[in-house]
Amino acid sequence: MSTSILEARHITKRFGGLTANEDVSLHLTGDPGQVVSVIGPNGAGKSTFFKMLSGFLTPSSGQILLFGQDITGMSPHKVARLGLVRTFQETTIFPDLTAMEHVSLAHQLHRTASDLEVVLRLPRARQDEQVLAQSSRDILALMELSASADTQARYLPQGLLRLLGIAMGLAAKPKVLLLDEPYAGLNPEETHRAVAITRKIAASGVTVLLVEHDMKAVMAISDRIHVLYFGKKIAEGTPEEIRNNPQVIEAYLGQEDEELGL
């Protein structure tokens, strides 16, 4: 029997008279390390769906399960502790902090020492510091950011800032990582690098669920794709199945084929 990783059961979200998502279901099963994409035109409800999965919004109806545990309406930090972590379109950075300091700060979810132990620099706090510092170095290496470890964020180009945002997400030690438009604003070379790094993250055993508009990247990296259109899911399948799906083609009518990768 396949292991259930993440399941959304008939999720609906209403804002007054506006329905952002209607009866959307998604079921990730099998081995860890898959890359699954959620795509759709602007206004399709992708971001709202991601917010519900990660606890930033509560569904109006439906249920969300993470490894079989009901997380519907659970706060984001509790969801993160259970292993589901979301990154954002815009990376929140502190311009004067280095890349290493950003990733170290993001590790605080897994600190074992109390605030008092940290202030007094007691043994458990010092041990935390050593363990989390090594973890930060490992994450920066995975993200190919080791050379920028001591560089202040203000001096990092957009492509490296995107990678830093993902690195901060990895510091929370996710089992499922939700990436919200990780390739937005990147040039082709930066996108190619980011896609390759996303593959490395998945290969490390993290299941990746991403929302992305770059269809070439989506088609290249995804094991499966789910398509939203006006808040409803209209298709799911392999990249090849999605590329040839008449409903998907119709939903994207009016946009350049080259842009969509269809």
C-alpha positions as CSV (number, residue, x, y, z in Angstrom):
1,M,0.0,0.0,0.0
2,S,1.4,3.4,-1.0
3,T,2.4,5.8,1.8
4,S,0.2,8.9,2.0
5,I,2.4,12.0,2.1
6,L,0.0,14.9,1.7
7,E,-3.7,14.8,0.9
8,A,-6.2,17.6,0.3
9,R,-9.7,16.3,0.3
10,H,-12.4,18.4,-1.5
11,I,-10.9,21.7,-0.4
12,T,-13.1,24.8,-0.8
13,K,-12.2,28.4,0.2
14,R,-14.7,31.3,0.1
15,F,-14.1,34.9,0.8
16,G,-17.6,36.3,1.1
17,G,-19.2,35.8,-2.2
18,L,-15.9,34.9,-4.0
19,T,-14.9,31.3,-4.3
20,A,-11.2,31.1,-4.7
21,N,-11.0,27.2,-4.6
22,E,-13.8,24.8,-5.1
23,D,-13.7,21.1,-4.3
24,V,-10.0,20.8,-5.0
25,S,-8.4,17.4,-4.2
26,L,-4.7,16.4,-4.3
27,H,-3.1,13.2,-3.1
28,L,0.6,12.7,-2.9
29,T,1.5,9.1,-2.3
30,G,4.5,6.8,-2.8
31,D,8.2,7.3,-2.0
32,P,9.6,10.7,-0.8
33,G,11.5,12.8,-3.3
34,Q,8.8,13.5,-5.8
35,V,8.4,16.8,-7.6
36,V,4.8,17.7,-8.1
37,S,3.7,21.0,-9.7
38,V,0.4,23.0,-9.4
39,I,-0.1,25.2,-12.5
40,G,-2.8,27.4,-13.9
41,P,-3.4,30.9,-15.4
42,N,-3.3,34.0,-13.1
43,G,-6.2,34.0,-10.8
44,A,-6.6,30.2,-10.9
45,G,-6.4,29.9,-7.1
46,K,-2.9,28.4,-6.8
47,S,-1.6,30.7,-4.1
48,T,-4.8,30.3,-2.0
49,F,-4.5,26.6,-2.3
50,F,-0.9,26.7,-1.1
51,K,-1.8,28.9,1.8
52,M,-4.4,26.4,3.0
53,L,-2.0,23.5,2.7
54,S,0.6,25.3,4.8
55,G,-1.8,26.7,7.5
56,F,-1.9,30.4,6.5
57,L,-5.6,30.0,5.6
58,T,-8.3,27.7,6.9
59,P,-10.5,26.0,4.3
60,S,-14.1,26.8,4.3
61,S,-14.7,23.1,3.9
62,G,-12.6,20.0,3.2
63,Q,-9.7,18.3,5.0
64,I,-5.9,18.4,4.8
65,L,-3.9,15.4,5.9
66,L,-0.1,15.2,6.3
67,F,1.2,11.7,6.7
68,G,-2.3,10.7,7.7
69,Q,-2.6,13.4,10.4
70,D,-5.3,16.0,10.1
71,I,-3.7,19.4,9.9
72,T,-6.8,21.3,8.7
73,G,-6.7,24.8,10.2
74,M,-3.5,24.2,12.1
75,S,-1.2,27.2,12.5
76,P,1.8,27.4,10.2
77,H,4.4,26.9,12.8
78,K,2.7,23.7,14.0
79,V,2.4,22.5,10.4
80,A,6.1,23.3,9.9
81,R,7.0,21.2,13.0
82,L,5.2,18.3,11.5
83,G,7.3,18.5,8.4
84,L,5.5,20.7,5.8
85,V,7.3,24.0,5.1
86,R,6.4,26.7,2.6
87,T,8.6,29.3,0.9
88,F,7.3,32.6,-0.5
89,Q,7.4,34.4,-3.8
90,E,9.3,37.3,-2.2
91,T,12.2,36.3,0.0
92,T,12.2,38.2,3.3
93,I,15.8,39.2,4.0
94,F,17.8,41.3,6.4
95,P,20.2,43.2,4.2
96,D,23.0,43.4,6.7
97,L,23.0,39.7,7.5
98,T,25.0,37.2,5.6
99,A,23.7,34.1,3.8
100,M,25.0,32.0,6.6
101,E,23.3,34.1,9.3
102,H,20.0,33.9,7.4
103,V,20.1,30.1,7.3
104,S,21.2,29.9,11.0
105,L,18.3,32.1,12.1
106,A,15.9,29.9,10.1
107,H,17.0,26.9,12.2
108,Q,15.4,28.2,15.4
109,L,12.4,25.9,14.9
110,H,14.7,23.1,15.9
111,R,16.6,24.7,18.7
112,T,16.6,22.6,21.9
113,A,17.9,25.1,24.4
114,S,15.6,27.6,26.1
115,D,15.9,31.4,25.7
116,L,17.6,31.5,29.2
117,E,20.1,28.8,28.2
118,V,20.9,30.8,25.1
119,V,21.5,34.1,27.0
120,L,23.7,32.4,29.6
121,R,25.4,30.3,26.9
122,L,24.9,27.1,28.8
123,P,26.1,23.7,27.5
124,R,22.9,22.8,25.6
125,A,22.9,26.2,23.9
126,R,26.5,25.8,22.8
127,Q,25.7,22.3,21.5
128,D,22.8,23.7,19.5
129,E,25.1,26.3,18.0
130,Q,27.5,23.7,16.8
131,V,24.9,21.4,15.4
132,L,22.9,24.1,13.7
133,A,26.1,25.8,12.3
134,Q,27.0,22.5,10.6
135,S,23.5,22.0,9.3
136,S,23.6,25.5,7.9
137,R,26.9,24.8,6.1
138,D,25.4,21.6,4.7
139,I,22.4,23.4,3.4
140,L,24.4,26.2,1.8
141,A,26.5,23.5,0.1
142,L,23.4,21.7,-1.2
143,M,22.1,25.1,-2.6
144,E,25.5,25.9,-4.1
145,L,25.8,29.0,-1.9
146,S,28.9,28.1,0.0
147,A,30.9,30.8,-1.8
148,S,28.3,33.3,-0.7
149,A,28.1,32.2,3.0
150,D,29.8,35.3,4.3
151,T,28.2,37.8,1.8
152,Q,25.6,40.2,3.1
153,A,22.2,39.7,1.5
154,R,22.2,43.2,0.1
155,Y,25.0,42.2,-2.3
156,L,23.4,39.0,-3.5
157,P,21.9,39.0,-7.0
158,Q,18.2,37.9,-7.5
159,G,19.1,34.4,-8.5
160,L,21.1,33.8,-5.3
161,L,18.4,35.4,-3.2
162,R,15.9,32.9,-4.6
163,L,18.2,30.1,-3.6
164,L,18.7,31.6,-0.2
165,G,14.9,31.7,0.4
166,I,14.8,28.0,-0.4
167,A,17.8,27.4,1.9
168,M,15.9,29.0,4.7
169,G,13.0,26.7,4.1
170,L,15.3,23.7,4.2
171,A,16.6,24.9,7.6
172,A,13.2,23.9,9.0
173,K,14.0,20.3,8.0
174,P,10.9,19.7,5.9
175,K,9.6,16.4,4.7
176,V,7.4,18.3,2.3
177,L,8.6,21.6,0.8
178,L,6.2,24.0,-0.9
179,L,7.9,26.3,-3.3
180,D,5.9,29.3,-4.4
181,E,7.1,30.5,-7.8
182,P,10.8,29.7,-7.1
183,Y,11.9,30.6,-10.6
184,A,10.1,33.9,-11.0
185,G,12.3,36.7,-12.3
186,L,15.2,34.5,-13.1
187,N,17.1,34.5,-16.4
188,P,17.4,31.2,-18.3
189,E,20.8,30.4,-16.9
190,E,19.6,31.1,-13.3
191,T,16.4,29.0,-13.9
192,H,18.5,26.1,-15.3
193,R,20.6,26.2,-12.2
194,A,17.6,26.5,-9.8
195,V,15.9,23.5,-11.5
196,A,19.0,21.4,-11.1
197,I,19.2,22.3,-7.4
198,T,15.5,21.5,-7.0
199,R,16.2,18.1,-8.3
200,K,19.0,17.7,-5.7
201,I,16.6,18.7,-3.0
202,A,14.1,16.0,-4.1
203,A,17.0,13.5,-4.4
204,S,17.8,14.1,-0.7
205,G,14.4,12.7,0.2
206,V,12.3,15.9,0.4
207,T,9.0,15.8,-1.5
208,V,8.7,19.1,-3.4
209,L,5.3,20.7,-4.3
210,L,5.7,23.8,-6.4
211,V,3.6,26.6,-7.9
212,E,5.3,27.9,-11.0
213,H,4.5,29.9,-14.2
214,D,7.6,28.9,-16.1
215,M,6.1,26.0,-18.0
216,K,9.4,24.9,-19.5
217,A,10.8,24.4,-16.0
218,V,7.6,22.7,-14.9
219,M,7.6,20.2,-17.7
220,A,11.3,19.5,-17.2
221,I,11.2,18.8,-13.5
222,S,7.8,17.5,-12.6
223,D,6.8,13.9,-11.9
224,R,3.1,14.9,-11.9
225,I,1.2,18.1,-12.5
226,H,-2.1,19.4,-11.2
227,V,-3.9,22.1,-13.2
228,L,-6.2,24.7,-11.6
229,Y,-8.5,26.9,-13.6
230,F,-10.9,29.5,-12.0
231,G,-10.4,27.7,-8.6
232,K,-11.2,24.2,-9.8
233,K,-8.9,21.4,-10.7
234,I,-9.4,20.5,-14.3
235,A,-6.6,18.0,-14.9
236,E,-3.7,16.0,-13.3
237,G,-1.2,13.7,-14.8
238,T,2.4,13.3,-16.1
239,P,3.9,16.2,-18.1
240,E,3.2,14.4,-21.3
241,E,-0.4,13.9,-20.4
242,I,-0.9,17.5,-19.3
243,R,0.8,18.8,-22.5
244,N,-1.7,16.9,-24.6
245,N,-4.8,17.5,-22.5
246,P,-7.5,19.4,-24.4
247,Q,-8.9,21.1,-21.3
248,V,-5.5,22.4,-20.3
249,I,-4.8,23.7,-23.8
250,E,-8.2,25.5,-23.8
251,A,-7.6,27.0,-20.4
252,Y,-4.4,28.5,-21.7
253,L,-5.8,29.7,-25.0
254,G,-4.5,33.2,-26.0
255,Q,-1.1,32.6,-24.5
256,E,2.0,31.7,-26.5
257,D,2.7,28.0,-26.9
258,E,6.4,28.7,-26.4
259,E,5.6,30.3,-23.0
260,L,3.5,27.4,-21.9
261,G,5.7,24.6,-23.1
262,L,2.6,22.9,-24.5
